[in-house]
Amino acid sequence: VPHQGQVGFLTLHEAYKYFEVGVHYKMPQDPVWVIYSESHYSVMFSEDVEAFEATRDGKVDRSFDLYYWDSLANQDEVIKLTVTPNTQNEELPDIDDEKALIPPLDLVVRTKWHGCLVDWNGSEPIL
């Protein structure tokens, strides 16, 4: 894709190294991403444009919030996720560990913001 789009695209397929999403999809003009995970589409966005601009390179220097909506997940409301830099170098679960229950959305988020921590803020993680 030769140009940056209005909205972006992230997918679980990248976390599993099936293919890599290009920079123009990861860094859209507006902080809105279509998510393809678990055989369907959903949406994630940020209201914090300043944090969005500061993380264009994929590095997280401060915490910021993302909002997630999946119409197939029977959600009562939009889920607020907080993305935080992994300053303590906390060991993340291994994606290949079949016993690790890693929410697929955490893996999708880390394709854009590498090594970050994802807090579901009391919402039940979607597995």
Backbone torsions as a table, in degrees:
resi	resn	phi	psi	omega
1	VAL	NA	118.9	-172.9
2	PRO	-79.4	-14.7	-176.3
3	HIS	-135.3	153.0	176.5
4	GLN	-67.9	132.6	179.4
5	GLY	-89.8	169.9	177.5
6	GLN	-66.6	-41.8	176.4
7	VAL	-121.4	161.5	-176.7
8	GLY	-105.3	-174.6	-178.7
9	PHE	-147.1	130.8	174.3
10	LEU	-133.3	151.3	-176.8
11	THR	-146.7	149.0	174.8
12	LEU	-64.0	-26.7	-179.9
13	HIS	-59.2	-31.3	177.7
14	GLU	-70.2	-39.1	178.8
15	ALA	-58.9	-34.3	178.3
16	TYR	-89.0	7.8	175.3
17	LYS	63.2	30.1	174.4
18	TYR	-74.6	-36.4	173.7
19	PHE	-164.3	170.6	-178.7
20	GLU	-114.7	130.9	175.7
21	VAL	-77.4	134.7	-178.0
22	GLY	-73.4	162.3	-175.8
23	VAL	-60.4	-33.5	-179.3
24	HIS	-68.0	-28.0	174.7
25	TYR	-82.8	-33.2	179.3
26	LYS	-73.5	-28.6	-176.7
27	MET	-120.7	71.9	-179.3
28	PRO	-71.3	171.9	177.5
29	GLN	-64.8	-37.4	178.8
30	ASP	-115.0	149.9	-177.6
31	PRO	-77.4	64.6	179.4
32	VAL	-134.8	131.2	179.9
33	TRP	-129.5	135.7	166.9
34	VAL	-82.6	132.3	-178.7
35	ILE	-110.0	130.7	172.1
36	TYR	-113.4	112.3	-177.7
37	SER	-154.5	143.7	176.7
38	GLU	56.5	40.5	173.5
39	SER	66.6	23.1	174.1
40	HIS	-156.7	171.7	-177.1
41	TYR	-104.3	148.2	174.9
42	SER	-145.8	-172.8	-177.1
43	VAL	-137.0	146.0	176.6
44	MET	-136.0	141.4	-179.5
45	PHE	-149.0	165.4	176.0
46	SER	-126.5	140.4	173.4
47	GLU	-92.4	-9.1	-176.0
48	ASP	-94.4	84.6	-177.2
49	VAL	-63.1	-35.0	179.7
50	GLU	-62.3	-45.2	177.6
51	ALA	-65.8	-39.2	178.2
52	PHE	-58.4	-47.5	179.4
53	GLU	-64.2	-37.9	-177.5
54	ALA	-71.8	-18.5	-177.8
55	THR	-108.3	21.3	-179.3
56	ARG	-56.7	-31.5	-178.7
57	ASP	-84.4	1.5	179.2
58	GLY	88.7	-1.9	179.0
59	LYS	-94.7	138.6	-179.3
60	VAL	-106.3	114.9	179.8
61	ASP	-100.1	-18.7	179.0
62	ARG	-151.4	162.1	-180.0
63	SER	-70.6	148.0	173.9
64	PHE	-153.2	163.2	-175.8
65	ASP	-105.2	143.9	170.9
66	LEU	-121.3	152.7	178.6
67	TYR	-121.7	136.4	-172.4
68	TYR	-126.9	136.1	176.8
69	TRP	-133.2	127.6	177.9
70	ASP	-131.7	107.8	-174.9
71	SER	-66.2	-20.4	179.5
72	LEU	-88.3	-6.2	-176.4
73	ALA	-90.9	5.9	-179.1
74	ASN	54.0	41.9	179.5
75	GLN	-74.7	143.1	173.9
76	ASP	-84.7	-25.2	-178.8
77	GLU	-155.5	171.0	177.0
78	VAL	-65.5	139.1	178.8
79	ILE	-90.5	130.2	177.2
80	LYS	-95.8	122.1	176.3
81	LEU	-110.2	138.9	174.5
82	THR	-109.9	122.9	178.6
83	VAL	-97.3	127.4	-174.8
84	THR	-129.3	142.7	175.6
85	PRO	-65.6	145.6	180.0
86	ASN	-89.0	68.7	-174.6
87	THR	-70.6	-24.2	179.5
88	GLN	-90.0	5.7	-176.9
89	ASN	51.0	42.9	177.5
90	GLU	-60.5	134.2	-179.5
91	GLU	-71.4	125.5	179.0
92	LEU	-87.7	148.9	178.6
93	PRO	-59.5	144.9	179.2
94	ASP	-74.9	126.0	-178.3
95	ILE	-60.0	-26.2	-178.9
96	ASP	-88.9	-4.7	178.8
97	ASP	-78.6	108.5	-176.2
98	GLU	-65.4	-20.6	-179.7
99	LYS	-84.5	-18.4	-179.5
100	ALA	-77.0	125.6	177.9
101	LEU	-94.7	86.6	-178.4
102	ILE	-98.8	122.1	175.9
103	PRO	-58.7	129.0	179.6
104	PRO	-53.9	-34.2	-179.8
105	LEU	-64.4	-33.8	175.4
106	ASP	-59.0	-43.6	179.7
107	LEU	-64.5	-40.3	178.4
108	VAL	-63.1	-46.7	-179.9
109	VAL	-58.6	-40.2	-178.6
110	ARG	-71.6	-12.7	173.1
111	THR	-71.4	-22.5	178.6
112	LYS	-99.0	-48.1	-178.2
113	TRP	-112.3	87.1	-171.5
114	HIS	-59.1	131.3	173.4
115	GLY	73.4	6.1	-176.5
116	CYS	-73.5	163.5	172.3
117	LEU	-99.3	143.8	-179.4
118	VAL	-121.3	120.3	178.5
119	ASP	-106.4	127.2	-179.0
120	TRP	-86.5	2.2	173.4
121	ASN	51.3	44.0	176.7
122	GLY	88.9	-13.6	175.6
123	SER	-74.3	148.5	176.6
124	GLU	-70.7	120.1	178.5
125	PRO	-58.7	139.8	179.4
126	ILE	-84.1	113.2	179.6
127	LEU	-104.3	NA	NA
